[in-house]
């Protein structure tokens, strides 16, 4: 496959970006407002350097140095955070020269969530935590596949989503939105063959724009129409929402929004 030409922050060039939109900031709370989080941070500080700690929407966020990641997660696992539900990265290569990497932890015993974050400069390496958490195996492979970050000592360093011969890492902001000739026909050629190009069509490389009047690619809940049916703007007619197709299971009662009940609290 042909290598892409380098571009900086190609996704800033998307045609449908609202230039007046200001992203809201999540308010931060002091860890002193939660005794459990406060005690957990104190245990961490006794053994490693904690650069920053705060609470965001009920979740404790702890920043540590990249070389302390394995030790930090080892300590946290020992004090009850025994589930690693997610880990990934965010591309700040253009603005900060590196990546923010986060590890989302859960303590079932304490009923608490904790996020460990660190900053990894370009071309630096970080230790794999798959020896601590089995769930990190696939997550770290996905991080390599999408961002090009391959943790040290990973047991199976191999792409997990993209084909082995793929060039580049799709979640980098420098990754081109349009791709090239080979990219837009890759799946069609691989799965069906080149002779089906006219039947299936090229892969949609820029799905940022959603047209509510496009009845071929999108559905508008509560205003369903037939495939390919032309819709005049502003003339949609609401349709009753049902949760069973026509001529469905004979002995199952059709569910409607009016017959549903919303639980105010967990039983």
N, C-alpha and C positions, 0 to 999 in steps of 0.2 A: 504494500500500500504506500502511496506517495506521501512524503512527510509534509505537514502543514508549514506554511510560511509564518514566521514569528509575528505576533501582534500583541500589543499591550492593551490589556483591559478591553478586549473586543466586545464584551457584553455591554459596555457603556454606550455602544453605538446602536443599541436596539431602538427601533423606530417608534415604539409605543410607550416610552418612559415619560412619566409625569414630572416635568422639571420643577414644579412648584410643591411637590410632596416632600414633607419633612418627616423623617422616621421618628416615631415617639421613643423616648428613653424609658427604660424600666426603672422604677424607683428602687433604691437600695436601702436595706435596713442593717443596723448594727447587729453583730452576732451576740451582743450582750442581751438582746431581747429574747433569746432562746437558750435556756440553761443546757440543754442536750448538745446543741451545736457548739456552744462556748466550751464545754468540757472536751468535745472531740477535737477542736482546734488546739486547745492547750496540750493535748496528748501529742498531736502532730508537731507542735513547736518545740517540744522537748527533744525531738530526734532529728528533725529536718528544718530547713529555713522556709518559713511561710511568708511569701512576699506580700500577699493581700488576702483578706477574707471578708465576706459580706453575705447577706441573704437577699436573694431575688425571688419574689413570688413564692415564698415558703421553702426555697431550695438553697442550701448552703453552697457558696462558690468559694473555692480555695485556689489561689495561684501559687505555683511552686516552680522552681527551676527545672529545666528539661532533664538534667542528670539525676534529679530526685524523684522522678515520676514513679519508677518501679518501687522504690522504698516507700513512697507516700501511699501507694495503693496497697502495698503489703501491710502497712500499719493499719490502714482503714479497714481492710478485710479482717484483720485480727480483732477489731473492736465492733464488729457487727455489720459492716457494709459488704455483704458477701455476694451481691448480685451486680454484675456489670451489664447494664441494659443497653448501652450504646457508647461508641467512641468514634470520633471523626475529626475533620480539620476544616478550617476556613481560610480561604486564600486572601492574604494581605501582602502579597509580594510587591505590588506596585506602590502601596502607601507606606508599608512598614518593613518590607524586605524579608518577609517570612510568613509563617503560618501560625494561627492559633489552633491548638489541639486540645480537645476536651474529652473527659472520661465521666460518664454519667453512672453514678452508683446508687444502689438502693439497699436500705437496711429494713428487712421485713420485721425483725424483732423490735426495732425502735420506731418503725413507721416513719422513716425519714429518708429524704433524698439529698445527695451531695454530688456536686460537680467539681472535679479537679481540672484545672486549666493550666496550660503552659504555652510558652512561645518558642517556636523553632525557626531559627534563621535559615535562609536558603542554603541548600547543600549540607546542612547539619543532619545528624542522625539521632534517633531516639531509641531506647530499649523497648523490645517487645514485652507485653505483659500477658502473653498467651499462656505462660507457665503458671500465672496466678489465676486467670479466668479463662476458661475454655471458650467462652463467647467472644473473646478478643481475637481468636484465630481468623474468623471470616471478616470481622470488622476491620482488622488491620490490613487484610488482603484488599478489601474494598477501598480503604484509604490509599493504598498504593495504586490501585487501578484508576481511581478518580483524580487523585492529586499528585501521584508520583512519590509519595512518602513511604518508604519501605523500612519498617522497624528492624533493628538489629536482632539477630538470633531468632527470627521467625521460622517456625518448623516447615512451612511450605510457601515460600515467597513466589506466588504465581497470580496472574490476573484472575478475577473471579466473575466479572460481568462482561467486559469487552473481550473480543477474540485475541488470541495470543499474538497475532501479527498486527494488532492495532498500534498506530503511532500517536502518541500524545495521551493526555489525561483530561477527560471531558469536563470535569468540574473546576478546572483552572479558569480564572477570568480571562486569561489570554487565549483560551481555546476558541477558535472561530465558530460563530453561530451557524454559518451556512455550510461549512465543510467544503469538500471538493467533489469532483465527479465520482471518485471511488467510494466516498463516504455516503453519499445520498442514495447509491444503488447497492450498498454492501449487503444488507439483509435480503433484499429481493433476489440478487444474484446468487447468494449462498443458499437460501432456502428453496427458491423456486426455479432459478435459472434466468439467464439474460433474456430468453424468449418471452418471459412474462412481464417485461418492463412496461409495455404499453397497457397491459391488463391491470396491473397493480398501481403503477405510478411511482414517482420518486418519494423518498422518505421526507416527511415534513421536518425541516431542520430548524425552524424558528416558530415554536408554538406559543410565543409570548402573547400574541393577539388573539382574543376570543371574540368571535362575532356571534351574538345571540340569534341572529337571523340566518345563520348557516345551518341548515337542516341536514347536512350530509356528515358533518364532523362533530356537531355538538347537540346535546339535548337540553331543553329548558324545562326543569321540573315544574309540573303543574300547567304547562303550556305545550304538551307534546303534540307533534304533527307527524305526518308521514315522511319517510325518507325522501329527501330531494324536493319536498313540497315548497313552493315559493311562499314566503311570508311577507306581507306588507308591514312596514314599520308602523308601530303603534296600533295595529289592528289585531293583536293577539287576543284570543279568547281563552280564559282560564278553563282548565279541565279538572274534574274531580280526581284527587289523588287516591289510588287504590293500591294495595300491596299484594295483588294476585292477578296474574294475567287472565285474559278472557278464556272461558272454557277450561279453567284450571282444575285442581283436585276437587272431586265431587263432594266429598264429605268434610271439606275444610271451609269454614266460613270466611268470606272475603273481609279483610280488615280495612277500615276506613279511619281517617284522622279523628272523626267525631267519636268513635268507639274506643279510642286509646285513653290511657290514664298515665299521668306523669307523677312519678314518685317524688315527694318533697324531701324525703330523707331516706337513707339506707336502712333497711330493716335489720 
